């Protein structure tokens, strides 16, 4: 097993104008189940390849148990990797596939030792019954179990890297494989890093999770911490379906604003759909109007719905067993609000930049919006603008690079799409 430490590592692909990974520092404990979570293009695979030795960082160092392995090739790092699609020798039996890593690396193990190790791993993975079967005669689920077994069978493995290991598995059995993987990790105490874009997989497998976006780690913590107390608006929005609601402080009644005495004097209040309650309107409550309802199911004999609510010019979602109809005015009581500072920080021409970006986004989306200055610049929260039915989340970094997230609010679940915008005197937005 191993304790992993990344110290200010960054990476830029040859010929690239921008780094894929910005400087990252991260500690992963010995024997920990850890997840790297992020959307496509966040930098997860690049970070995984830096850990495995396929790539070397442009800057920074990689340590395994305080040993600098930055320059070591992967074969000398004592790690194993499981990929999206199981890689097995189809002409071999399951037992032969499991034994193969023990016979190819110069391990001084006797046949009896190899047999014992294979039997132990097969027993942990509950695949003893298929050991004699050919690898091409087992199910995809079983193949992935064998691939995991190949990663675990070597006694010298200090780290197991799991690269989207459930992608190819049928949804109906994903939970079984995830449960098995978690149980084996706990029983063997092996350090595992699980890379995925699937929040359910990350949050149910890992003891701690790092959320990546734009080549940087936005937050690291327990699944409960990153979900309930996101340190960044992106984290709050990315986790959950739908994600966290965001409202500018001005939307709330003044009497209620005084209750949000949080660290950092927040400009934006976020809350989860399930951490709010709908009731009759009141002076001490956020008030909204119901404009959509989707029945989710029942809980404790009551019908639970996802309500879409209009709060001023913003739309939020609340999961509730209460019964309301479209057009009803309701009060919204927040059980666990989270405060954020405005994330949009631009210079004197910032409004022009935002207007141009929003117009360009609208054109790319192919929707005909009535874009007037007041409507386009409508702020729903920190760095959040609305164009028609679309919400634009913006962040402008110190080097004046912006990223926009476009979400169609009238569709559930939300499916975010990301587009990079470079502002160097002009705006450039790649097509969808």
Buried (B, 14 or more C-beta within 10 A) or exposed (E): BBBBBBBEBBBBEEEEEEBBBBBBEBBBBBBBBBBBBBBEBBBBBBBBBBBBBEBBBBEBBBBBEEEEBBEBEBEEBBBBBBBBBBEBEEEBBBBBBBBBBBEEEEBEBEEEEBBEBBBBBBEBBEBBEBBEBBBEEBEEBBBBBBBBBBBBBBEEBBBBBBBBBBBBBEEEBBBEBBEBBBEBBEEBEBBBBBBBBBBEBBBBBBBBBBBBBBBBBBBBBBBEBBBBBBBBBBBBBBBBEBBBBBBBBEBBBEEBBEEBEEEEEBBBBBBBBBBBBBBEBEEEBBBBBBBBBEEEEEEEEEEBBBBBBBBBEBBBBBBBBBEBEEEBEBBBBBEEBBBBBBBBBBEEEBEEBBBBBBBBBBEBBEEEBEBEEEBBEBBBBBBBBBBBBBBBBBBBEEEBBBBBBBBBBEEBEBEBEBBBBBBEEEBEBEEE
